[in-house]
């Protein structure tokens, strides 16, 4: 059976996952599963952790580019990724008044010296 390589980290093999694209080194998880996590706004680090650190940031980014979620020339830096995550509607619950558990009467603001 022939393995088709579509990228550095992604391959398709008819004997693995019915030929669906998978991450080459693992032959699992299916790329589609990881793309669902990316589309939901999950951070690279969280995705990597979920797959027991077997997927690198580069492998996840390649999958996103290959699926046209990111333009080919895109190289998302950490700040852009954090801004996208902050705008994710999954975190809208933090804007609810009941989530605002701190007030000025709680004391002085914390500064970490940075």
FENMOHU-V662730 format. One record per residue. N is the residue number from 1. OMEGA is omega in radians with two decimals (NA if undefined). D_LAST is the distance of its C-alpha to the last C-alpha in whole Angstrom. Layout:
# FENMOHU-V662730
n: {N,N}
omega: {OMEGA,OMEGA}
d_last: {D_LAST,D_LAST}
This chain:
# FENMOHU-V662730
n: {1,2,3,4,5,6,7,8,9,10,11,12,13,14,15,16,17,18,19,20,21,22,23,24,25,26,27,28,29,30,31,32,33,34,35,36,37,38,39,40,41,42,43,44,45,46,47,48,49,50,51,52,53,54,55,56,57,58,59,60,61,62,63,64,65,66,67,68,69,70,71,72,73,74,75,76,77,78,79,80,81,82,83,84,85,86,87,88,89,90,91,92,93,94,95,96,97,98,99,100,101,102,103,104,105,106,107,108,109,110,111,112,113,114}
omega: {-3.07,3.07,3.10,3.12,3.14,-3.10,-3.12,-3.05,-3.01,3.09,3.06,3.13,-3.12,-3.13,-3.08,3.11,3.10,3.09,3.09,3.11,3.08,3.08,-2.96,-3.05,-3.05,-2.94,3.06,0.03,3.05,-3.14,-3.12,3.13,3.14,3.12,3.06,3.11,3.12,-3.12,-3.13,3.12,-3.14,-3.13,3.10,-3.08,3.14,3.11,3.13,3.13,-3.14,-3.14,3.06,3.07,3.11,3.13,3.10,3.07,3.14,3.13,3.12,3.13,3.11,3.11,3.13,3.11,-3.11,-3.13,3.14,3.02,3.11,3.04,-3.09,-3.09,-3.07,3.00,-3.03,3.06,-3.05,-3.13,3.12,3.14,3.14,3.10,3.10,3.11,3.14,3.13,-3.11,-3.13,3.11,-3.12,-3.13,-3.13,-3.14,3.11,-3.14,-3.13,-3.14,3.07,-3.14,-3.03,-3.13,3.07,3.10,3.14,3.12,-3.12,-3.09,3.07,3.13,3.04,-3.08,3.09,-3.09,NA}
d_last: {56,54,50,48,45,43,40,38,37,40,43,46,49,52,52,49,47,51,49,46,43,41,38,40,39,40,42,40,39,41,38,39,38,34,35,35,32,30,32,31,28,27,24,25,23,25,28,28,27,30,32,31,29,32,31,29,26,29,32,31,30,33,35,33,34,38,38,37,34,32,34,35,33,30,27,24,21,18,17,20,21,18,20,23,22,21,24,26,29,28,25,27,28,24,26,28,29,29,26,24,24,22,23,22,24,22,20,17,14,11,7,5,4,0}
